[in-house]
Amino acid sequence: MPSQLEKRVMTVLRALRRTFDDGGDDGGDDGAPPVPQEDPGGTRDAAARAVSAIDRAEKLCRSMHRMSSLTDDYREELSTAVRTAERFTERIETIHSSRVRRLERRRVFGTILSPVETIRGLKRCGKFLQAVLEHDPDLDGVTLFVPNDGAFLGLPAEEAFEHECWGVHIVDGPYVVSDLSDQARVQPRHRDLRHALRFRFDMRGVCAMWLDSDSKPPRQARIVKSNIKCAGGTIIHVVDKILYPDG
């Protein structure tokens, strides 16, 4: 019959092995569990020590089967190995739980959301989200130029995003950045055909846009985040300025 100490060792080993097996193919070549990118050095060292503790405890367990009794020194060494394995089991399970949470976040945020929910999830776009919720524009199958919160700085609340602005920040049909070639003229929803949008790329590949009706555009908006896909075929580009067609 296995001793209580041997049962304890085997329980720890099974827990560790289960943690490693759950790690799948994301583990390192040494069989260690996946390591979060936030702390690559510390967690990788911990995983390596845990593997060493497993090997040590396994060897001791195999030796136990061939011994009729254990010396005090041998028993102390085995207990030390068990405690070490238990300590690193807890740490590795923490690493594994962190990995599961990351994968779940990727699954949730990797899902294509509606335009409104996509805007809700964007950083620093809360002011425009409020305008969307108040006006409820049709955002299916369009290209939407979303001003970030910085675009609203210094503007009176009543002028932050005027009614006419919807007509130049929404283009019917989806356009990714590669569709917006230099000096391309894209017609938005605005009723005035003179308010087409023009685009220019600088040497760094940053795209600027302005209204075609301005011969010397006093206000240009830069695309700071591009090609965000939404349900219904909508494409969102985040910009750093608001374009005013009547300004």
ZIUR-V618420 format. One record per residue. N is the residue number from 0. RES is the residue in one letter. PHI is phi as a letter, one per 40 degrees, with the letter a starting at -180 (NA if undefined). PSI is psi in degrees with one decimal (none if undefined). OMEGA is omega in whole degrees, 0 to 359 (* if undefined). Layout:
N/RES/PHI/PSI/OMEGA, N/RES/PHI/PSI/OMEGA
//
This chain:
0/M/NA/136.2/178, 1/P/c/142.4/177, 2/S/c/165.3/178, 3/Q/c/-36.5/179, 4/L/c/-41.1/179, 5/E/c/-40.5/178, 6/K/c/-40.6/180, 7/R/c/-43.5/178, 8/V/c/-47.5/183, 9/M/c/-34.5/177, 10/T/c/-44.2/178, 11/V/c/-43.2/181, 12/L/c/-41.1/179, 13/R/c/-41.0/180, 14/A/c/-42.9/179, 15/L/c/-45.6/180, 16/R/c/-38.9/179, 17/R/c/-40.2/177, 18/T/c/-42.8/179, 19/F/c/-43.2/181, 20/D/c/-39.0/180, 21/D/c/-21.0/180, 22/G/c/-20.6/177, 23/G/g/-145.4/185, 24/D/c/-0.8/183, 25/D/c/-5.3/180, 26/G/c/167.5/180, 27/G/c/178.6/180, 28/D/c/-22.9/182, 29/D/c/6.5/179, 30/G/g/2.7/180, 31/A/c/154.8/179, 32/P/c/165.3/180, 33/P/d/146.3/184, 34/V/b/126.2/178, 35/P/c/144.0/182, 36/Q/c/-21.4/184, 37/E/c/-28.7/185, 38/D/a/63.5/188, 39/P/c/-36.5/185, 40/G/c/-54.8/185, 41/G/c/-45.6/183, 42/T/c/-34.0/179, 43/R/c/-39.5/177, 44/D/c/-41.0/180, 45/A/c/-41.6/180, 46/A/c/-40.1/180, 47/A/c/-41.0/178, 48/R/c/-34.3/178, 49/A/c/-41.4/178, 50/V/c/-42.3/178, 51/S/c/-40.2/179, 52/A/c/-37.5/178, 53/I/c/-49.7/181, 54/D/d/-41.0/180, 55/R/c/-46.1/180, 56/A/c/-37.2/178, 57/E/c/-43.2/179, 58/K/c/-40.7/179, 59/L/c/-38.1/179, 60/C/c/-40.9/179, 61/R/c/-37.0/179, 62/S/c/-32.7/181, 63/M/c/-34.1/181, 64/H/c/-23.9/184, 65/R/c/3.0/183, 66/M/b/134.8/178, 67/S/c/-25.5/178, 68/S/a/165.5/181, 69/L/b/135.1/173, 70/T/c/162.1/180, 71/D/c/-40.6/179, 72/D/c/-41.2/181, 73/Y/c/-41.6/181, 74/R/c/-39.3/179, 75/E/c/-39.4/179, 76/E/c/-41.1/179, 77/L/c/-41.6/179, 78/S/c/-38.8/178, 79/T/c/-42.3/179, 80/A/c/-39.8/180, 81/V/c/-45.3/180, 82/R/c/-39.6/178, 83/T/c/-44.9/180, 84/A/c/-40.7/179, 85/E/c/-42.9/182, 86/R/c/-43.1/182, 87/F/c/-20.2/172, 88/T/c/-46.2/180, 89/E/c/-41.4/181, 90/R/c/-42.5/182, 91/I/c/-37.8/178, 92/E/c/-33.1/175, 93/T/c/-43.5/177, 94/I/d/-44.9/182, 95/H/c/-41.4/179, 96/S/c/-39.4/178, 97/S/c/-40.8/179, 98/R/c/-42.2/179, 99/V/c/-42.3/179, 100/R/c/-38.9/179, 101/R/c/-42.5/179, 102/L/c/-36.4/179, 103/E/c/-40.7/178, 104/R/c/-39.9/178, 105/R/c/-38.6/180, 106/R/c/-43.7/182, 107/V/c/-49.7/185, 108/F/c/-14.8/176, 109/G/c/-12.5/178, 110/T/c/136.9/179, 111/I/c/119.5/184, 112/L/b/169.6/174, 113/S/c/160.3/179, 114/P/d/-42.7/182, 115/V/c/-45.7/180, 116/E/c/-33.1/177, 117/T/c/-45.1/178, 118/I/c/-38.6/180, 119/R/c/-32.3/181, 120/G/c/-7.5/180, 121/L/c/144.4/177, 122/K/c/138.6/173, 123/R/f/39.2/176, 124/C/b/24.5/184, 125/G/c/-32.9/181, 126/K/c/-40.2/178, 127/F/c/-36.6/176, 128/L/d/-41.5/179, 129/Q/c/-40.5/178, 130/A/c/-38.9/179, 131/V/c/-44.4/181, 132/L/c/-31.6/180, 133/E/c/-39.1/186, 134/H/c/-22.6/178, 135/D/f/57.8/180, 136/P/c/160.5/176, 137/D/c/113.5/185, 138/L/b/21.0/180, 139/D/c/129.7/174, 140/G/g/32.1/184, 141/V/b/172.8/167, 142/T/b/124.4/185, 143/L/b/124.1/177, 144/F/c/104.4/188, 145/V/c/115.2/175, 146/P/c/134.8/176, 147/N/c/175.7/184, 148/D/c/-29.4/179, 149/G/c/-26.4/180, 150/A/c/-18.5/183, 151/F/c/-5.1/184, 152/L/c/133.8/177, 153/G/g/3.9/181, 154/L/b/138.7/173, 155/P/c/147.0/184, 156/A/d/-39.4/184, 157/E/c/-15.9/180, 158/E/b/5.5/187, 159/A/d/-50.2/178, 160/F/a/92.9/186, 161/E/c/162.3/181, 162/H/d/-40.5/182, 163/E/c/-21.1/182, 164/C/c/-29.2/179, 165/W/d/-34.7/184, 166/G/c/-20.7/179, 167/V/b/-7.8/178, 168/H/c/-1.8/178, 169/I/b/127.8/176, 170/V/b/128.3/178, 171/D/c/129.6/183, 172/G/g/146.6/182, 173/P/c/131.5/177, 174/Y/b/118.3/171, 175/V/c/168.0/185, 176/V/d/-36.6/181, 177/S/c/-17.5/176, 178/D/c/-15.6/187, 179/L/c/73.7/183, 180/S/c/164.0/179, 181/D/d/130.8/177, 182/Q/g/14.7/176, 183/A/c/146.6/180, 184/R/b/110.7/183, 185/V/b/127.2/183, 186/Q/c/118.2/176, 187/P/c/-166.5/183, 188/R/c/-10.2/186, 189/H/d/140.2/184, 190/R/c/-22.2/179, 191/D/c/114.3/184, 192/L/c/-13.7/178, 193/R/c/-15.3/183, 194/H/c/44.3/173, 195/A/c/164.8/181, 196/L/b/137.6/175, 197/R/b/153.3/184, 198/F/b/148.9/176, 199/R/a/138.9/177, 200/F/b/136.6/177, 201/D/c/-175.0/184, 202/M/c/-24.0/179, 203/R/c/-1.0/181, 204/G/g/6.6/178, 205/V/c/132.4/184, 206/C/c/127.2/174, 207/A/b/149.4/180, 208/M/b/150.2/179, 209/W/a/172.3/181, 210/L/c/135.1/182, 211/D/c/-23.5/181, 212/S/c/-13.4/178, 213/D/c/110.4/179, 214/S/c/-37.2/173, 215/K/b/85.0/190, 216/P/d/117.6/177, 217/P/c/-20.7/182, 218/R/b/119.5/174, 219/Q/b/144.4/176, 220/A/b/137.6/177, 221/R/b/140.5/175, 222/I/c/115.9/183, 223/V/b/-16.7/175, 224/K/a/129.1/191, 225/S/b/164.7/169, 226/N/f/46.3/177, 227/I/c/113.9/186, 228/K/c/138.7/180, 229/C/b/168.2/175, 230/A/c/148.9/179, 231/G/g/6.0/178, 232/G/g/5.2/181, 233/T/c/140.8/176, 234/I/b/131.6/179, 235/I/b/134.8/169, 236/H/b/129.2/177, 237/V/c/130.8/182, 238/V/b/162.0/185, 239/D/b/2.9/179, 240/K/a/159.6/173, 241/I/b/133.7/177, 242/L/c/126.9/181, 243/Y/b/110.7/184, 244/P/c/-27.0/184, 245/D/b/6.8/183, 246/G/c/none/*
//
